[in-house]
Amino acid sequence: VQLQASGGGLVQAGGSLRLSCAASGGTFRNYAINWFRQAPGKGREFVTGISWRGGTTMYADSVKGRFTISRDNAKNTVYLQMNSLKPEDTAVYYCSTSPTVLAGRRGENYHWGQGTLVTVSS
């Protein structure tokens, strides 16, 4: 499975962005899909994940209530709607596949996209 993340850009604090993760070359609907991010000088951290049917989602405490993950298996795409963005959300955002969301959050990820940069100005 190949993953292509897109939708990043520069936005002012309080603004919104929607990221997309498009999959090709495999059975997308078999996997949970996760978003991680890596800020400059920091390690990669789990942001959110969604199960293959969409019935289970998990969010990092830092983004709860502001970010929403969703998926469209017919389009092989997962979306991350990010609202009320803060400067501390600035990072490269990566999507990944995993057997379950919990496994992905633990680091058991099969495939990674190339990342898309989100910059939030104050």
C-alpha positions in Angstrom: 0.0 0.0 0.0 1.3 3.4 -0.9 0.1 6.4 1.1 0.0 10.0 -0.2 -0.6 12.8 2.4 -1.7 16.2 1.2 -3.4 19.4 2.4 -0.8 21.0 4.5 0.1 24.6 4.4 0.4 27.9 6.3 -2.5 29.0 8.4 -3.0 31.6 11.2 -3.8 30.5 14.7 -7.5 29.7 15.1 -7.8 28.7 11.5 -8.6 25.3 9.9 -7.0 22.9 7.5 -8.1 19.5 6.1 -5.5 16.9 5.4 -6.0 13.9 3.1 -4.3 10.6 3.0 -4.9 8.7 -0.2 -4.0 5.1 -0.5 -3.2 3.0 -3.6 -1.8 -0.4 -4.5 -3.4 -2.5 -1.8 -6.5 -3.3 0.2 -7.0 -0.1 2.0 -10.1 -1.1 3.9 -8.3 -3.8 5.8 -6.3 -1.4 7.8 -6.7 1.2 10.5 -5.3 4.5 9.4 -3.5 6.8 11.8 -2.0 10.3 11.7 1.2 11.1 13.4 3.1 14.4 13.6 6.7 15.4 14.1 7.5 18.9 15.2 11.0 20.4 14.6 13.4 18.9 17.1 10.9 16.5 18.5 10.0 12.9 18.1 7.0 11.6 16.1 3.8 11.5 18.1 0.4 9.8 17.6 -2.4 12.3 16.8 -5.4 10.2 15.9 -6.5 7.0 14.3 -9.6 5.4 12.8 -10.5 1.7 12.5 -11.1 0.1 9.1 -14.8 0.4 9.4 -14.7 3.8 11.0 -16.4 2.7 14.1 -13.4 3.3 16.4 -11.4 6.5 16.7 -8.8 7.7 19.1 -7.3 11.1 19.7 -4.3 12.5 21.5 -5.4 14.7 24.4 -3.8 17.7 22.8 -6.2 17.6 19.8 -9.4 16.3 21.3 -12.3 18.5 20.4 -10.4 20.3 17.7 -9.4 17.5 15.2 -11.7 15.0 13.5 -10.7 12.0 11.6 -12.9 10.3 9.0 -12.5 7.9 6.1 -14.1 7.1 2.8 -13.3 3.5 1.9 -14.9 3.9 -1.6 -12.3 6.6 -2.3 -9.4 5.0 -0.4 -9.0 8.2 1.5 -8.8 9.3 5.1 -9.3 12.9 6.1 -8.1 14.9 9.1 -10.1 18.0 9.7 -8.1 20.4 12.0 -9.9 23.3 13.6 -8.8 25.9 16.1 -5.2 25.4 15.1 -2.5 26.5 17.5 1.2 27.3 16.9 2.1 24.1 18.8 0.3 22.1 16.1 3.1 23.1 13.7 4.6 19.8 12.4 5.0 17.4 9.5 1.9 15.2 9.5 2.2 11.6 8.4 -0.4 9.0 7.8 0.1 5.3 8.4 -1.6 1.9 8.3 -1.8 -0.5 11.2 -3.8 -3.6 12.1 -5.8 -1.7 14.7 -5.7 1.9 16.0 -4.3 0.8 19.3 -1.6 -1.1 17.6 -0.8 1.9 15.5 -0.6 4.1 18.5 1.9 1.6 20.1 4.1 1.9 17.0 3.0 -1.2 15.0 2.6 0.5 11.7 3.0 -1.1 8.3 3.1 1.7 5.8 3.9 5.4 6.0 3.1 8.3 3.7 5.7 11.0 2.9 4.3 13.7 5.2 2.7 17.1 4.7 3.9 20.2 6.5 1.4 22.2 8.6 2.6 25.6 9.8 0.5 27.6 12.2 1.5 31.2 12.8 0.7 33.1 15.9 
